[in-house]
Amino acid sequence: MKQKITAYCLSKRGAGLEQPFGPGSEVIKVGGKMFALIFRGTRDEFRINLKCDPVIAGNLREQLEAVKPGYHMNKKHWNTVIVDGSLSLAEIYDMIDHSYNLVVAELPRSRRDILLEE
């Protein structure tokens, strides 16, 4: 599942992978800004930090046990998603899309326009 999620993140237009924290954690960026951080969890799962609108973030945390405030991140704007099989791949992909779109929307117009071209 981790490989599928990493591949999905990297399939986003302009996405790139970095490992600034060493092996075991993957930072996925667009336009030089992080939209996903994939790292090993405490058990047999892994986790992914994703940017999220604060209202939506609160709702997801209330509704889904696998969604927590962002680990080592601004907890208002980031969620940590525990990938342990309790969420479908489609649900995780939707959260990745939301994170990517938020980050792209914050980029300078010139970078954003290049990413949004078809």
GIUR-V428807 format. One record per backbone hydrogen bond with DSSP energy under -1.0 kcal/mol. CO is the residue of the C=O (numbers start at 0). NH is the residue of the N-H. If there is no record, write none. Layout:
co: {CO:CO}
nh: {NH:NH}
This chain:
co: {0:1:2:3:4:5:6:8:11:15:17:18:21:25:26:27:27:28:29:32:35:36:37:38:44:45:46:47:48:49:52:53:54:55:56:57:58:59:63:65:67:69:73:76:77:78:79:80:81:82:87:88:89:90:91:92:93:94:95:96:97:98:99:100:103:107:108:109:110:111}
nh: {4:5:6:7:8:9:10:11:14:28:26:21:24:37:17:34:35:15:32:29:27:48:25:46:40:82:38:80:36:78:56:57:58:59:60:61:62:63:66:81:79:72:77:51:69:49:67:47:83:45:91:92:93:94:95:96:97:98:99:100:101:102:103:104:106:111:112:113:114:115}
